[in-house]
Amino acid sequence: RFYSSNIKSNICLLKLDMTNISDSIASPIVNDTSPVLSIAPDLSSSLSIHNKILVKYPLVPYSIVAFYVLFVQWIGPAIMKKRKPYSLQKVLIVYNLLQAFANLYIAYSAIDGVIRYWDSRCVIRKNPKIHEMLEIALKPGYHLYIIKFIDLLDTVFFVLRKKQKQVSFLHVFHHAGMCLIYYWGLNNLHKNPGIATFFVF
């Protein structure tokens, strides 16, 4: 009985200790006074990409996407109605090569950021600088954001080549949506750094 009561008391103390540990771990995450959360607004205003015209002014990306939809659905087909389709073979070769090199550079910069701050066990290295980490994460994200606007030319080329059947609702929805989703992601990454994983996919 003596041993069993000691064991029970030790188990209760162990449970109490584990509760305190879990509370101490969780509190910086859920508490509004967390250091990371408290500096988020300051980071938002100081991050370099937030001064870029495509990020700072929402009217710019919204206007580009709106004009894109209008052009590929109505303006472009109306212009090309009585015209012969353009070949654009050389233009497409150069365009595809530039796209390939741009995406390789973005992949390199993303991998470089991961290697710099995470080890082989996916553990963040000691003493990371939050501001610097966000800048590293935002750099490839911003470049991908620019690429999404350049990708709109895919549909423009379809229209100029009079391949209007390939301009489906899903195609237009995808290209327009990706521009707006990336805009949202870049403007909210300082609040939730986990959004950076979205850029990878």
Residue frames relative to the residue before (quaternion, step in Angstrom):
aa qw qx qy qz dx dy dz
R 1.0000 0.0000 0.0000 0.0000 0.00 0.00 0.00
F 0.6357 0.5391 -0.3218 0.4492 3.53 1.05 -0.87
Y 0.6773 0.4890 -0.2854 0.4697 3.55 0.95 -0.99
S 0.6616 0.5165 -0.3163 0.4421 3.59 0.93 -0.87
S 0.6490 0.5050 -0.3287 0.4645 3.59 1.02 -0.75
N 0.6305 0.5265 -0.3330 0.4630 3.59 1.09 -0.71
I 0.6416 0.5265 -0.3199 0.4569 3.53 1.00 -0.89
K 0.6563 0.5153 -0.3095 0.4561 3.59 0.95 -0.91
S 0.6643 0.5015 -0.3079 0.4608 3.56 0.98 -0.87
N 0.6444 0.5173 -0.3200 0.4634 3.57 1.05 -0.78
I 0.6288 0.5288 -0.3309 0.4642 3.57 1.05 -0.79
C 0.6449 0.5212 -0.3146 0.4621 3.60 0.98 -0.87
L 0.6593 0.5010 -0.3074 0.4688 3.57 1.00 -0.86
L 0.6319 0.5351 -0.3217 0.4592 3.57 1.06 -0.81
K 0.6448 0.5144 -0.3146 0.4697 3.58 1.00 -0.87
L 0.6484 0.5237 -0.3128 0.4556 3.56 1.01 -0.86
D 0.6495 0.5151 -0.3082 0.4668 3.56 1.01 -0.87
M 0.6599 0.5082 -0.3085 0.4594 3.59 0.95 -0.89
T 0.6246 0.5336 -0.3351 0.4614 3.58 1.08 -0.76
N 0.6607 0.5046 -0.3064 0.4636 3.56 0.96 -0.87
I 0.6453 0.5229 -0.3168 0.4580 3.57 1.03 -0.84
S 0.6773 0.4929 -0.2981 0.4576 3.57 0.89 -0.96
D 0.6384 0.5199 -0.3263 0.4644 3.59 1.07 -0.75
S 0.6714 0.4997 -0.3035 0.4555 3.55 0.99 -0.83
I 0.6448 0.5030 -0.3213 0.4775 3.58 1.14 -0.61
A 0.7153 0.4694 -0.2590 0.4483 3.56 0.91 -0.94
S 0.5972 0.6318 -0.3675 0.3304 3.58 1.01 -0.77
P 0.6609 0.4901 -0.3535 0.4450 3.67 0.88 -0.68
I 0.6577 0.5225 -0.3184 0.4394 3.57 1.16 -0.56
V 0.7901 0.3383 -0.1659 0.4836 3.57 0.80 -1.02
N 0.5868 0.5931 -0.3773 0.4020 3.58 1.17 -0.37
D 0.4804 -0.6878 0.4666 0.2801 3.58 -0.90 0.91
T 0.6738 0.4879 -0.2997 0.4670 3.59 1.21 -0.40
S 0.3047 0.7706 -0.5043 0.2429 3.59 1.26 0.29
P 0.5500 -0.6339 0.4232 0.3415 3.64 -0.91 0.84
V 0.6498 0.5220 -0.3301 0.4431 3.58 0.98 -0.83
L 0.6922 0.4697 -0.2834 0.4689 3.57 0.92 -0.94
S 0.6589 0.5375 -0.3250 0.4138 3.58 0.99 -0.76
I 0.7221 0.4100 -0.2651 0.4900 3.61 1.08 -0.56
A 0.4120 0.7435 -0.4546 0.2662 3.59 1.26 -0.10
P 0.6668 0.4857 -0.3366 0.4541 3.66 0.82 -0.80
D 0.6353 0.5240 -0.3355 0.4574 3.59 1.04 -0.74
L 0.6387 0.5189 -0.3225 0.4678 3.56 1.01 -0.82
S 0.6163 0.5785 -0.3452 0.4079 3.56 0.99 -0.84
S 0.7309 0.4287 -0.2426 0.4724 3.56 0.93 -0.86
S 0.7271 0.4530 -0.2473 0.4528 3.59 1.14 -0.55
L 0.5282 0.6303 -0.4275 0.3754 3.61 1.17 -0.33
S 0.5548 -0.6800 0.3740 0.2998 3.55 -0.84 1.05
I 0.6785 0.5161 -0.3182 0.4148 3.61 0.91 -0.81
H 0.6055 0.5806 -0.3635 0.4052 3.60 1.16 -0.42
N 0.6244 0.4957 -0.3478 0.4934 3.57 1.31 0.05
K 0.4902 0.6530 -0.4323 0.3826 3.58 1.29 0.00
I 0.5954 -0.6288 0.3706 0.3359 3.55 -0.99 0.88
L 0.6806 0.4964 -0.2939 0.4517 3.61 1.03 -0.75
V 0.6997 0.4168 -0.2621 0.5177 3.58 1.27 -0.27
K 0.6870 0.5163 -0.2871 0.4232 3.57 0.92 -0.92
Y 0.7907 0.2548 -0.1181 0.5439 3.58 0.95 -0.87
P 0.3213 -0.7886 0.4881 0.1915 3.65 -0.24 1.18
L 0.5704 0.6104 -0.3854 0.3917 3.59 1.13 -0.54
V 0.6163 0.5745 -0.3491 0.4102 3.60 1.09 -0.69
P 0.7209 0.4015 -0.2875 0.4863 3.68 0.63 -0.93
Y 0.6248 0.5389 -0.3461 0.4466 3.61 1.02 -0.73
S 0.6618 0.5068 -0.3047 0.4608 3.59 0.98 -0.84
I 0.6397 0.5238 -0.3250 0.4592 3.58 0.99 -0.84
V 0.6715 0.4920 -0.2952 0.4690 3.58 0.90 -0.93
A 0.6495 0.5173 -0.3208 0.4556 3.60 0.96 -0.83
F 0.6703 0.4818 -0.3002 0.4780 3.59 0.94 -0.87
Y 0.5955 0.5702 -0.3507 0.4440 3.58 1.09 -0.74
V 0.6800 0.4823 -0.2902 0.4698 3.57 0.84 -0.99
L 0.6547 0.5129 -0.3113 0.4598 3.60 0.92 -0.87
F 0.6834 0.5001 -0.2980 0.4406 3.57 0.91 -0.92
V 0.7438 0.4276 -0.2538 0.4466 3.60 0.70 -1.02
Q 0.7038 0.4541 -0.2718 0.4739 3.59 1.15 -0.48
W 0.8397 0.1464 -0.0421 0.5213 3.61 0.92 -0.82
I 0.7182 0.4576 -0.2852 0.4398 3.63 0.63 -1.05
G 0.6871 0.4996 -0.2846 0.4442 3.59 0.81 -1.02
P 0.6835 0.4694 -0.3038 0.4692 3.63 0.74 -0.92
A 0.6337 0.5257 -0.3371 0.4566 3.62 1.05 -0.70
I 0.6532 0.5044 -0.3116 0.4710 3.60 1.02 -0.80
M 0.7445 0.4221 -0.2183 0.4689 3.58 0.95 -0.92
K 0.4014 0.7592 -0.4540 0.2374 3.60 1.24 -0.15
K 0.7998 0.2339 -0.1091 0.5420 3.60 0.88 -0.92
R 0.5850 0.5618 -0.3707 0.4525 3.56 1.23 0.39
K 0.5104 -0.6110 0.5015 0.3387 3.55 -1.26 0.43
P 0.5492 -0.6166 0.4367 0.3571 3.61 -1.06 0.63
Y 0.4280 -0.6827 0.5325 0.2593 3.56 -1.08 0.76
S 0.4986 -0.6633 0.4715 0.2985 3.56 -1.08 0.75
L 0.0003 -0.8664 0.4976 0.0429 3.60 0.84 -1.08
Q 0.2815 0.7982 -0.5007 0.1815 3.60 1.18 0.38
K 0.6998 0.4557 -0.2750 0.4764 3.59 0.83 -0.98
V 0.6179 0.5468 -0.3361 0.4542 3.56 1.05 -0.78
L 0.6774 0.4988 -0.2917 0.4551 3.58 0.93 -0.89
I 0.6120 0.5417 -0.3516 0.4566 3.60 1.06 -0.68
V 0.6767 0.4767 -0.2852 0.4832 3.58 0.88 -0.97
Y 0.6408 0.5400 -0.3128 0.4471 3.58 0.96 -0.90
N 0.6890 0.4769 -0.2818 0.4675 3.60 0.86 -0.91
L 0.6348 0.5210 -0.3319 0.4641 3.60 1.03 -0.73
L 0.6601 0.5022 -0.3025 0.4696 3.57 0.94 -0.88
Q 0.6276 0.5314 -0.3264 0.4660 3.56 1.05 -0.76
A 0.6544 0.5197 -0.3123 0.4519 3.57 0.95 -0.88
F 0.6817 0.4784 -0.2901 0.4715 3.60 0.88 -0.93
A 0.6387 0.5314 -0.3272 0.4502 3.60 0.99 -0.81
N 0.6904 0.4722 -0.2834 0.4690 3.59 0.91 -0.86
L 0.6015 0.5393 -0.3561 0.4697 3.60 1.13 -0.59
Y 0.6468 0.5153 -0.3138 0.4664 3.58 0.99 -0.83
I 0.6512 0.5118 -0.3125 0.4652 3.58 0.98 -0.85
A 0.6412 0.5149 -0.3218 0.4692 3.59 0.99 -0.83
Y 0.6399 0.5282 -0.3193 0.4579 3.59 1.00 -0.84
S 0.6893 0.4775 -0.2920 0.4599 3.61 0.85 -0.94
A 0.6338 0.5196 -0.3339 0.4655 3.61 1.08 -0.68
I 0.6643 0.4942 -0.3007 0.4733 3.60 0.93 -0.90
D 0.6218 0.5466 -0.3340 0.4507 3.58 1.04 -0.79
G 0.6591 0.5082 -0.3060 0.4623 3.59 1.01 -0.81
V 0.6434 0.5170 -0.3175 0.4668 3.57 1.02 -0.79
I 0.6721 0.4963 -0.3005 0.4600 3.60 0.86 -0.94
R 0.6580 0.5442 -0.3122 0.4165 3.56 1.02 -0.82
Y 0.8183 0.2832 -0.1151 0.4868 3.60 0.95 -0.83
W 0.7529 0.3040 -0.2041 0.5469 3.61 1.19 -0.28
D 0.3470 -0.7250 0.5502 0.2265 3.54 -1.07 0.74
S 0.7605 -0.4053 0.2606 0.4354 3.59 -1.31 -0.05
R 0.6815 0.4540 -0.2845 0.4985 3.60 1.25 -0.31
C 0.4899 -0.6810 0.4038 0.3650 3.58 1.32 0.30
V 0.4561 0.6399 -0.4714 0.4003 3.57 1.07 0.81
I 0.4681 -0.6779 0.4862 0.2916 3.57 -0.88 0.94
R 0.4813 -0.6723 0.4840 0.2864 3.55 -0.94 0.90
K 0.6544 -0.5620 0.3386 0.3758 3.58 -1.17 0.56
N 0.8728 0.1266 -0.1196 0.4560 3.50 -1.33 0.65
P 0.1523 0.7972 -0.5718 0.1197 3.61 0.65 0.99
K 0.3539 -0.6990 0.5753 0.2350 3.59 -1.12 0.66
I 0.4421 -0.7381 0.4404 0.2565 3.56 -0.46 1.26
H 0.6598 0.5198 -0.3159 0.4413 3.57 0.86 -0.96
E 0.6801 0.4879 -0.2874 0.4656 3.56 0.91 -0.95
M 0.6324 0.5355 -0.3314 0.4511 3.59 1.03 -0.79
L 0.6670 0.4957 -0.3052 0.4650 3.58 0.95 -0.86
E 0.6224 0.5334 -0.3406 0.4606 3.58 1.04 -0.73
I 0.6487 0.5111 -0.3120 0.4698 3.58 1.00 -0.87
A 0.6756 0.4865 -0.2939 0.4696 3.60 0.98 -0.82
L 0.6908 0.5018 -0.2782 0.4400 3.56 1.00 -0.83
K 0.5687 0.6335 -0.3840 0.3575 3.58 1.08 -0.64
P 0.7221 0.3789 -0.2687 0.5127 3.67 0.68 -0.92
G 0.5985 0.5685 -0.3615 0.4335 3.59 1.13 -0.62
Y 0.6646 0.4917 -0.2999 0.4761 3.57 0.97 -0.85
H 0.6467 0.5134 -0.3231 0.4625 3.59 0.97 -0.79
L 0.6310 0.5113 -0.3281 0.4825 3.58 1.06 -0.73
Y 0.5983 0.5679 -0.3379 0.4531 3.56 1.10 -0.76
I 0.6547 0.4941 -0.3005 0.4868 3.59 0.97 -0.88
I 0.6333 0.5411 -0.3259 0.4472 3.57 0.99 -0.87
K 0.6269 0.5523 -0.3437 0.4288 3.60 1.00 -0.75
F 0.6538 0.4805 -0.3171 0.4910 3.58 1.08 -0.62
I 0.6279 0.5129 -0.3359 0.4794 3.58 1.07 -0.69
D 0.5985 0.5857 -0.3441 0.4247 3.59 1.11 -0.69
L 0.5395 0.6267 -0.4031 0.3920 3.59 1.18 -0.43
L 0.5633 0.6072 -0.3814 0.4106 3.57 1.21 -0.45
D 0.4974 0.6468 -0.4327 0.3835 3.61 1.18 -0.41
T 0.7137 0.4454 -0.2494 0.4797 3.55 0.86 -1.00
V 0.6064 0.5533 -0.3493 0.4518 3.57 1.07 -0.74
F 0.6463 0.5137 -0.3152 0.4680 3.58 1.00 -0.80
F 0.6023 0.5464 -0.3545 0.4615 3.60 1.05 -0.67
V 0.6712 0.5030 -0.2940 0.4582 3.55 0.93 -0.96
L 0.6886 0.4840 -0.2827 0.4601 3.60 0.89 -0.94
R 0.6966 0.4216 -0.2673 0.5154 3.59 1.18 -0.50
K 0.4096 -0.7406 0.4290 0.3157 3.55 1.40 0.11
K 0.3839 0.6765 -0.5107 0.3662 3.53 0.94 1.05
Q 0.0566 0.8744 -0.4805 0.0371 3.55 0.96 0.92
K 0.5725 0.5978 -0.3827 0.4102 3.60 1.14 -0.47
Q 0.6538 0.5089 -0.3111 0.4657 3.57 1.18 -0.53
V 0.5957 0.5369 -0.3606 0.4762 3.58 1.29 -0.22
S 0.0471 0.8304 -0.5489 0.0835 3.57 0.45 1.23
F 0.6727 -0.4724 0.3718 0.4315 3.55 -1.30 0.23
L 0.6579 0.5191 -0.3126 0.4471 3.59 0.92 -0.91
H 0.6346 0.5380 -0.3253 0.4495 3.58 1.02 -0.84
V 0.6968 0.4612 -0.2698 0.4785 3.59 0.82 -1.00
F 0.6378 0.5369 -0.3184 0.4513 3.58 0.97 -0.88
H 0.6481 0.5275 -0.3126 0.4517 3.58 0.96 -0.89
H 0.7133 0.4603 -0.2742 0.4519 3.60 0.71 -1.05
A 0.6708 0.4832 -0.2985 0.4770 3.59 0.92 -0.87
G 0.6737 0.5166 -0.2944 0.4388 3.58 0.92 -0.91
M 0.6413 0.5354 -0.3354 0.4354 3.59 0.97 -0.80
C 0.6201 0.5378 -0.3458 0.4546 3.60 1.01 -0.74
L 0.7116 0.4581 -0.2611 0.4643 3.57 0.86 -0.95
I 0.6362 0.5234 -0.3314 0.4598 3.60 1.04 -0.73
Y 0.6563 0.4927 -0.3134 0.4779 3.59 0.97 -0.80
Y 0.6000 0.5446 -0.3593 0.4630 3.60 1.08 -0.68
W 0.6574 0.4987 -0.3038 0.4764 3.58 0.93 -0.89
G 0.6640 0.5290 -0.3078 0.4296 3.59 0.89 -0.93
L 0.6790 0.4899 -0.2951 0.4602 3.59 0.89 -0.90
N 0.6972 0.4670 -0.2731 0.4704 3.58 1.06 -0.68
N 0.7461 0.3697 -0.2156 0.5101 3.61 1.23 -0.22
L 0.4266 0.7262 -0.4556 0.2882 3.59 1.26 -0.02
H 0.6351 0.5364 -0.3449 0.4359 3.61 1.03 -0.68
K 0.6523 0.4982 -0.3145 0.4768 3.61 1.21 -0.46
N 0.7953 0.0545 -0.0006 0.6038 3.57 1.08 -0.74
P 0.2603 -0.8086 0.5073 0.1454 3.63 0.01 1.28
G 0.5363 0.6383 -0.4027 0.3780 3.61 1.20 -0.37
I 0.5226 0.6360 -0.4085 0.3944 3.58 1.25 -0.38
A 0.5248 0.6540 -0.4052 0.3643 3.59 1.19 -0.49
T 0.6140 0.5529 -0.3568 0.4359 3.60 1.08 -0.65
F 0.5635 0.6035 -0.3824 0.4147 3.59 1.20 -0.54
F 0.6435 0.5486 -0.3291 0.4202 3.57 0.99 -0.84
V 0.5977 0.5755 -0.3589 0.4276 3.55 1.15 -0.62
F 0.7501 0.3851 -0.2050 0.4970 3.57 1.00 -0.85
